[in-house]
């Protein structure tokens, strides 16, 4: 999934049916593939929009608020909720 999202983010023109097929082989159904694509695309859109307009983060956002530790990720996955 992350390989697909990285490719979609950095080289969207290179995505082919084979990329989607690999997601299916990894166990994602069509609805999940659509969700993955929509979420990644939305975040790419919003970030490009903000960057294109020179939008700055609010000053109250600390650097640690922008990242997730491996432990935090594992805790979310263990609870059954992926970020």
C-alpha atoms as a printed R data frame, in Angstrom:
   type eleno elety resid chain resno       x      y       z
1  ATOM     1    CA   UNK     A     1   0.000  0.000   0.000
2  ATOM     2    CA   UNK     A     2   2.729  2.443   0.928
3  ATOM     3    CA   UNK     A     3   4.655  1.652  -2.254
4  ATOM     4    CA   UNK     A     4   1.527  2.456  -4.254
5  ATOM     5    CA   UNK     A     5   0.940  5.705  -2.356
6  ATOM     6    CA   UNK     A     6   4.561  6.753  -2.825
7  ATOM     7    CA   UNK     A     7   4.343  6.077  -6.561
8  ATOM     8    CA   UNK     A     8   1.007  7.895  -6.808
9  ATOM     9    CA   UNK     A     9   2.496 10.864  -4.959
10 ATOM    10    CA   UNK     A    10   5.812 11.135  -6.760
11 ATOM    11    CA   UNK     A    11   4.998  9.790 -10.250
12 ATOM    12    CA   UNK     A    12   1.225  9.698 -10.751
13 ATOM    13    CA   UNK     A    13   1.643  9.380 -14.513
14 ATOM    14    CA   UNK     A    14   3.359  6.013 -14.027
15 ATOM    15    CA   UNK     A    15   0.459  4.261 -12.271
16 ATOM    16    CA   UNK     A    16  -0.820  1.300 -14.267
17 ATOM    17    CA   UNK     A    17  -3.317 -1.504 -13.748
18 ATOM    18    CA   UNK     A    18  -0.454 -3.640 -12.430
19 ATOM    19    CA   UNK     A    19  -0.115 -1.317  -9.430
20 ATOM    20    CA   UNK     A    20  -3.757 -1.866  -8.547
21 ATOM    21    CA   UNK     A    21  -3.396 -5.596  -9.105
22 ATOM    22    CA   UNK     A    22  -0.537 -5.705  -6.567
23 ATOM    23    CA   UNK     A    23  -2.833 -4.078  -4.022
24 ATOM    24    CA   UNK     A    24  -5.452 -6.743  -4.705
25 ATOM    25    CA   UNK     A    25  -2.824 -9.478  -4.355
26 ATOM    26    CA   UNK     A    26  -1.911 -7.961  -0.980
27 ATOM    27    CA   UNK     A    27  -5.520 -8.470   0.136
28 ATOM    28    CA   UNK     A    28  -7.164 -5.116  -0.572
29 ATOM    29    CA   UNK     A    29 -10.631 -5.277  -2.113
30 ATOM    30    CA   UNK     A    30 -11.855 -2.745  -4.675
31 ATOM    31    CA   UNK     A    31 -13.392 -0.460  -2.040
32 ATOM    32    CA   UNK     A    32 -10.117 -0.420  -0.105
33 ATOM    33    CA   UNK     A    33  -8.103  0.345  -3.251
34 ATOM    34    CA   UNK     A    34 -10.445  3.241  -3.952
35 ATOM    35    CA   UNK     A    35 -10.072  4.484  -0.360
36 ATOM    36    CA   UNK     A    36  -6.279  4.303  -0.567
37 ATOM    37    CA   UNK     A    37  -6.245  6.217  -3.841
38 ATOM    38    CA   UNK     A    38  -8.733  8.842  -2.669
39 ATOM    39    CA   UNK     A    39  -6.995  9.540   0.642
40 ATOM    40    CA   UNK     A    40  -3.540  9.788  -0.929
41 ATOM    41    CA   UNK     A    41  -4.862 11.954  -3.750
42 ATOM    42    CA   UNK     A    42  -6.730 14.244  -1.384
43 ATOM    43    CA   UNK     A    43  -3.672 14.830   0.794
44 ATOM    44    CA   UNK     A    44  -1.549 15.438  -2.296
45 ATOM    45    CA   UNK     A    45  -4.106 17.932  -3.571
46 ATOM    46    CA   UNK     A    46  -4.416 19.813  -0.295
47 ATOM    47    CA   UNK     A    47  -0.650 19.990   0.212
48 ATOM    48    CA   UNK     A    48  -0.072 21.231  -3.333
49 ATOM    49    CA   UNK     A    49  -2.830 23.801  -2.925
50 ATOM    50    CA   UNK     A    50  -1.334 25.066   0.338
51 ATOM    51    CA   UNK     A    51   2.201 25.071  -1.087
52 ATOM    52    CA   UNK     A    52   1.023 26.816  -4.249
53 ATOM    53    CA   UNK     A    53  -0.547 29.594  -2.207
54 ATOM    54    CA   UNK     A    54   2.355 29.884   0.224
55 ATOM    55    CA   UNK     A    55   0.227 28.842   3.181
56 ATOM    56    CA   UNK     A    56   2.280 28.467   6.348
57 ATOM    57    CA   UNK     A    57   1.483 26.168   9.258
58 ATOM    58    CA   UNK     A    58   0.083 27.801  12.330
59 ATOM    59    CA   UNK     A    59   2.820 28.791  14.777
60 ATOM    60    CA   UNK     A    60   1.354 26.640  17.560
61 ATOM    61    CA   UNK     A    61   2.104 23.417  15.608
62 ATOM    62    CA   UNK     A    62   5.256 21.870  17.002
63 ATOM    63    CA   UNK     A    63   7.453 19.642  14.823
64 ATOM    64    CA   UNK     A    64   6.536 16.605  16.936
65 ATOM    65    CA   UNK     A    65   2.843 17.220  16.162
66 ATOM    66    CA   UNK     A    66   3.573 16.555  12.490
67 ATOM    67    CA   UNK     A    67   5.062 13.093  12.898
68 ATOM    68    CA   UNK     A    68   3.985  9.757  14.287
69 ATOM    69    CA   UNK     A    69   6.317  7.423  16.106
70 ATOM    70    CA   UNK     A    70   6.435  3.745  15.268
71 ATOM    71    CA   UNK     A    71   4.901  3.042  18.688
72 ATOM    72    CA   UNK     A    72   1.969  5.390  18.018
73 ATOM    73    CA   UNK     A    73   1.424  3.747  14.632
74 ATOM    74    CA   UNK     A    74   1.523  0.243  16.107
75 ATOM    75    CA   UNK     A    75  -0.947  1.283  18.799
76 ATOM    76    CA   UNK     A    76  -3.397  2.533  16.174
77 ATOM    77    CA   UNK     A    77  -3.014 -0.615  14.100
78 ATOM    78    CA   UNK     A    78  -3.450 -2.797  17.186
79 ATOM    79    CA   UNK     A    79  -6.721 -0.981  17.948
80 ATOM    80    CA   UNK     A    80  -7.871 -1.716  14.413
81 ATOM    81    CA   UNK     A    81  -7.764  1.889  13.252
82 ATOM    82    CA   UNK     A    82  -5.166  2.805  10.666
83 ATOM    83    CA   UNK     A    83  -3.994  6.392  10.314
